[in-house]
C-alpha cells in the first residue's frame, strides 16, 4: 500500500515521483512497463534513432490513415524509464504563450505555467526572465553544430527569414539552433534529471518491467492497479490516488481497459462499464511532418559520427558529432499573413531520414522539412481487444481537415525555397524521392505520400472533457491523468518541455502546495 501509485515512469511520472517524495511522510510507487534506462544509446544523443523498434520502444503504428493513401505511420514511444524523454531528439521548446492561454482552463495560462518551466530548468545560458537555473533538467546549447545545420540557417536568412537565437525567449518566430535537454553533452532525460537522484529515498519505490493492465475501481474510487511481470499478476494499492502518466496513447487505453470510456465499445469487448465516458481517447492531435531529403558527396553527415576521433571527443570532452540530437536547427514561420503566431516549425538534420527514420541512411545527406503546429484534424485512440497486451488502435486522421493539407503545401514551398538558396547548394546535389513538380497537385500528392509523425501525440484525456482543471478524472474518485493527453490543444513546438511543466504543476495540485505565483509576460507579448 502506498499513498500514490504513478503508472508510467516517463517524463511526467519521473517529475511527479521526485516532487511528491520531497515530503518524507508521503509514499509513492512508480510502475513502469519497461526496463531501466541502461541502454548506452539512450545517453549518447546521436544514438537515439537506433532505439526505434527495440526493447525500449512501444513500437506503435497508426491504423490505415485515410488522408495518407491508407499508409500506416510509425509512432515510437519510450517503453523504458524516462519514457519518450529517453528516446526523443531532446529539443527543448516550450511552445507559444497563446497555446496555453487558448486552453481556457483556470490556472493553466502561460503566466501560470512559466514559473513551473523555470523551476525545472538548469539552463547553461544562466538565469533570466526567460530561463531558470538550479532545476533538475539540463538545458543547454547544441554542441554539435554540423556545417549543414549552419548552412541551413544561412539559407533561411538568404530566403528572407529572420534569425532567432532563443525560441523560448521574447519571440518564437525566426530560425536558429535549438536548445536541447543535455548536460555536458549527454542526454538529460526525465529519469536522469528527476528520478535517479532521488531513488535512494525510503518513501519512493520503483517497479520496473511491470506492465499495468487496469486500474482497480471500487465503489467509484480508484484504489490501485493490477499488472503483470513475468507472468505473475501483481496488485499495487493506492491509499490516496492513482495517477496515470502513461502518455497520450496508453493513458486512454488504460482507462478503457478499466471500464472508463465509451460504453458501446466497452460492451462490445465484454469490458464491464465503470463510467460511460465517450470522450476518452478522442481529440488526438499530432504535428505532421513533411520532409525533404537531399544527398551529396561531403562526408560530414551523421554517418561519420562514429569515427574514432568523434568517439574520443565525446568521451573526453562531451562534444562533437555524437552530441548531435539530429534536428539541430530549425525555425518557426507563419505561412499566412495575419496569423497570431507561427503555424509551422522547420527542422533540419545532417543525415538522411527516410521512412520515418526506419530506413538506414545510404548516403551523406541533409533532411529538412516542416511540421504543422496548429492542426485542425483530430484522431482517436480506441481498443481493438480486451487483452491489455494488445496494442491500442490509433488513427491520427492526418489531413482529415483540408486546411491542414493547404498548410502542408505552403510549408513545402517554403522548404523548397530554402533548399534552393546558395548556402545549401553544396548539400542539395541530388533530391532523394522529391515531389514530381512544384504544382499544387504534385505537392499535395507528395505530402500525402511522405508525411510522417513528429511523435507529439496529445489530447486524448483533455482538460474540460475527460479531466478537470486539477487533472482529476471526472466521475471517478482518486484518479488523475498527468501527461500530454490532458492538453486540450497541441502546443506550437516540441511537446516534452510542456509535459514536464504540466507535471511540475500537477505535483503541487496533488500535494496541496500553493501554486507558484503567475509571472507577467509583457515582454513575451511584445
N, C-alpha and C positions, 0 to 999 in steps of 0.2 A: 504494500500500500504506500502510495506517495501522495503528496499534496497535488502535484501536477504531473500529468503524463503528456509529453510532447511527441507527436507522431511525425517523424521526419527530422533527420539531423542535417538539414540543408541550410541555406542562407538564413531563413527566418528561425528555424529551430535552434541553431547554434547561438544566435543572438539572445533568444528568449531564455535558453538554459543558463547562459552566462549571467544575464541580468537578474533573473529571478533568484538564483542561488547566491546572490550577494547578501541576501538575508539568510543567516545561518539556521534560522528556525523553519525555513521552507525546504521541503524535499521535492526533488524533480527527477523524473526518469525520461531520458530521451530514447525513443525507439526508432532505430534506423534500419531500413531494409537491407542496405548494402554493407560492404566491409569498411574497415578503417582505411584512411587515406594514405596508404603506404606505397602506392604505385609511384615510381620515380617520375613518370611523365606528368603526373599531377603538379609537381613542384617545379619542373623545368618548363617555363612558359611556352617555348616553341613546340613542346611535345603534346599540346592539348588535342590536336586533331587525331593523334594516334590513340586517343582514348575512346573514340567513337566505336560503337558496336562491340565494346569489350565488356568485361565483367563489372565495370563501374558505370555503365550506361544502361538506362531502361530500354534504350533502342526502340523507341516508338516510331510509328509512321502514321500519317493521316490515312483515312479511308480514301477511296477514289474521289478526287477533287473535281467537281463538275466544271469549275472555271479554269482548270489546268489540263483540259483534254483527258480527264479521267486519270491523270497521273496520281501516284501516291508520293508524299513528300516526307523525307527523313526528318525526324524530330528527336535529336539527342537530348537526354535529361539525366543529370547526375544521379546514379544509384550508389552512393558512396558517402562517407562522412564529408560534410561540406556541400553535398548536393551539387547542383549545377555550378555553384561558385568554384568547385574543384575541377570542372572540365570546360569552363567557358573561356572567352577570349579576353577576359579581365578588364574590359573597358569600363571606366568609372564616369558615368554621365547620369546626372540626377533627373533630367527632363526639364521641361519648361514650367515656370510658375503657373501659367494658365492651366496646365494639366490638372494640378491638384485642386485649384480653385473651382474648376469645372465639375469636380465630383459632387459638389453641393452637400457635403457631409460635415456636420459640426465637428470642429477640431481637426479637420484634415486638409485645410487650405495650406498653401505653400508657406505662409508666415508661421503657421502652427508646426510645420514639419522641419523647417530649416534648422532649428536647434537640434533636432534628432540626427539630421545629416551630419552636422558639425560634431556632435557628441561621439559618433562612431569613428570619425576620421583621425588619421595621423598623417597629414599631408606634408610631403617634404618641401613644399613651397613656403611653409610657415603659416602662422595664424593670420587671419584677416577677416573682413566681414563675410567673405565667401568660403573660407576654409578653416578647418579645425585641426588642432594638433593634440597629441596625447591620447587619442582614442585607440581602440584595438586594431582598427582596419588600416593597413598600409595603403596609402595612395601616393603614387609617385609619377614623375615624368618618364616617358618612354626612353629606355636606354639603348634600344636597337637602332632605330633611325636609319633604315635601309635607304640607299641612294634613290631607289624607285619611289619610296614614300616622299622624300624631299622633292623629287621631280614632280610628283603628283600635286603637291601643294603649289609649286611654281606654275604648273599647268592651270590650276584653278585660278590663280592670280592672272595668268595670261588670258583666261576666258572672262575676266572682269569681276571675279568674286573676291570679296574682302577676306582678309586674314583674321583669325581669331585664335589667340593663344590660351584661352580658358573657356571651355564650353560650360563650365559651372560658375562663371563669373557674371559680369554685368549684363552680357547679352549672349544669346545662343547662336545667332547667325554667323556664318563665315566658315573658313577652313583652317585646320591646324592639326597638330598632333594630339591624340587622346591622352589623358592621364589614365593610368592603369592601376589595378589592385595588385601591386607588387611591393615587396620590401627587400631592398638590397638585391634586386634583380630576380627574386623568386616570387612565385605566386603567393599572394596574401588572400587566402580563401576565408570563408566564414569559419571554417574549422580551425585553421592555423591561427586566425586572428582572435576569435572569441572563445572557442571551446577548449582547445588543447591547453591554454594557460591556466584553466580552472578545473581540469579533470581531477585534480587532487582533492577537491572539496568533498568532505564526507557526506554532504547533503545532495550530491549530484551523482546519478547513476546513468551510465551509457549502456544500452543494449543494442549492439550491432548485429548484423546478419539476422535480424528478426523482422519478418515482413508482417505488418499489421493486416488482418483480414476484415475486421469490422470493429466498430465502436459498440460497446455494451451500453444499451439504453434501458434503464429500469425505472418504471414509474414516471416516465417523461424526463428522466435525468440521465446524462452520460456518467457512467460510473467506472469506466475503464476501457481497455481494448483487448481483443483476442488476436494473437498472431501465431505464426509457425516458424520454427527454426529446426532444420534437420529432421523434419517430420514430426516434431513434438509440438503439441499445442501449448501455448504459454499465455496466461492471462496476467495483465498488469492493471492494477486497480488505482483509481484516482479519487482521493478524498475531496478535492475541491473542483478541479476541472480537467477535462481532456481538451488538448489544443491540437488541431490538425494543422501541420505545417509541411504538407506533402506536395505542394505545388498545384498549378492550375489544371493538371491532368489527374493527379492522384487524389487530391482532396475531394473533388466531387465524386470520383469513383468510390472512395471510402464511404462518403455519406450515403450514396445509393446502395452500396453493399450492406449498409447498416439500417436500411429501410427508410432513409430520408431522401426523398426525391419524387419524381413523377409516379403517381400511384399506378397508372395504367402500365407503364413499363415494368415497374417492380412486380406487379401482379403477374405479368406475362412470364416473368422469370422465377416465379414462386418465392419471391423475397417478401417476408412479412412487412407490411407498411407500418412504419412508426409515425411518419409525418408525410402527408401528401404535399410536396413542395416542387411544383413543376419547373421552377427556375434554377434548380440545382443542375449544373453542367451547361446551362445556356450562356449566351453573351460572350463566347470565346473569341478572343482577339489576338492578333499577332502582327508583327511587322514583316510583310512580304518583301523579299529581296530579289532584285533583278540584276544579275551580274554580267559583266563583260570581261573576257579573258583575251590577253594578247601575249604571244610568245616572242622570244628574242634570243640573241646569241650571247648575252652578257652573263657570265657565271656568278651572279650576285644574289640570286633568289634564295629563298629558304631551303632549296635543295642542297645548298652548300653549308647550311648551318651546322652540320655535324662534323665538319672538318676538325682535325686535331687541335689546330690553333684556336678555333672557336670554343671547343670544349675547355681548353686550358684557360681561356679568358673568362669563361663563365664560372669555372670552379674557383679561380683565384681572385677575380675582380667583381663577379656578379654583373658582367656587362657583355656586350656583343650579340651576335645573331641569335643565340639561344635564349636571350631575354625577350625576343620578339613575341608579341601577343597575336601575331597575324595581322589583323587590321590595325596598323599602327597609326594611320592618319585618316582624316575624313572631314566632313563639313555638314553644315545644316543650311538648307536652302528653302525659300518659298518659291514654288513653281508657278504661282499666280500672284499678280498684284492684288493688294487688298487683304491678303491673309493676315491674321493677327500674330502668327508665329510660323516657324518653319513647318513644312508638311513632308519633307524628305530629308533623310540622313544619308550622306555619301560615305562609303567605306572603301579603303583600298588596302590590299595586302600584297607583299612582294613574293607571291607564289601562285601557281596555278590552282584555282579552286574549281573543280568540276564535279558535277553530280552531287551537289550538296556537301562537297568535301570528302566524299567516299571513294572517289577515284584517285589513285596515286598520281601525283604530278609526273608528266612525261617530258617536260622541258622547262627551262627557265622562263618565267612568265610574270606578268603583273595582272592582278584581278582588281577591277573596280566596279562599283555599282551603287545602287541606291535602294534604301528600304523605305517603305511607306509608313510615315509616322502617325497618321491620323486616319486609319482605315475605317470605312463605313460598313464593310462586310462583317457579318457575325457568324460564328460557327457554334459547335456544341460538342460536348463530351457525354457519352452515354455508355451503357453496359451492353455487351454482346452476349454475356454469360453471367450466371450467378457464381461462377468459380472465381475466387479472389485472385488466383494466379493468372487469369486470362487478362490480356492487355485491354485497356478501355478502347472503345470505338471513338475515334477522333475525326471530326470533319471541320476544317477551318473555313471552308467556303470562300477561299480567296477569289476576289473579283466578282463575288455574287452581286455586289453593288457596282454598277457600271462606272461610277465616278472613280472608283479605285483603279480601274484599268486606264482611265484617262490620265490619272496622276502618274501611273507607271510609265506611260508613253512620254509624258512631258519630262519625267526624270531620265528616261533613256536618251532623249535628245540632248539633255544637258551632259550626261555621261559621255556620249559620243563627241560632243563639242570639246569637252576637256581632254579626251583621249586624242583629239586631232590637233592639239596645240604643239608648238615646237619643243617645250621642255620634256614632253613624253615621247617624242619621236624615236629616241634610241630604244625604247622599251615596248613599242607598239608595232614591231616589224610585221607580224602576221596575226591577223584576227583569228581566234580559235572559236569555231562554231558561231559566227557572227549573225546578225539579222540579215535576211535576204536583201533588204534595201532599207532606206530610211522613210519609206512610205508609211502612212498611218496604218494601213492593213498589215504590212510586214512587221512593224514594231509591235502591234497588238499580238500578232501570232508569236513573235519572239518572246514576249512577256509570258504568254500562256505556256510556252514550251520550256522556258528556262527559270521561271520563278521558283525560289526556294524559301524556306523559313529562315528568319533571323534568330529563331529559338527563344522568342519572347512571349510565351503564352500567358494571358491574364484573363480575368473577368468572370470565371465560372462559378464563383460563390460571392457575387458582388455585394458590396455595401448598399443597403437600401433595397436589396432584392432577396438575398439569402441570409446575410448577416446584418446586424445593426451597426451604428456608428462606433460601438465598442467591440465590434467583431464577434459578437455572440450570435450563434445560430438561432434565428428566430423560430420559436416553437419548441425548443429543446433546452432544458436547463443544463448548466455545467459543461457546455460545449462551445468552443470558439474555433474560428479559422483564422490563421495568421500566415499569409503568403501572398503571392501575386494574384491568386484567384479573387481576392477581395477588392481589387481595383475595379471601379465601375467602368472606366475607360482607360485605354493604354496610354502610357506616358510617351512624350516625344524624345525617345532615346533608349539606350540600353536599360533593361529593367532591374538589374541586380542591385544597384545602389538604392532605388526606391524601395525594394523589398526589405533591405536592411533597415532603412529608416522606418518603415511600417512596423517591423518587429521591435525596434527600439521604443516606439511609442506604445505598441501593444504591451510591452513589458510593464510600462507604467500603468496602463489601464488595468492589467491583471493584478498587479501588486497593490494598487490603490495609491501609488505615489502621485504627488502633484504633477500635472503636465508641465513640461518646460514652457517658459514664457514665449509668447509669439515674438518673432523678430521682424522688424519692419523691413520691407524690401523696396523702398522707394528707389534706391539705386538700380535695382533689377528692373523695375517698371520703366525707368527712364531709358 
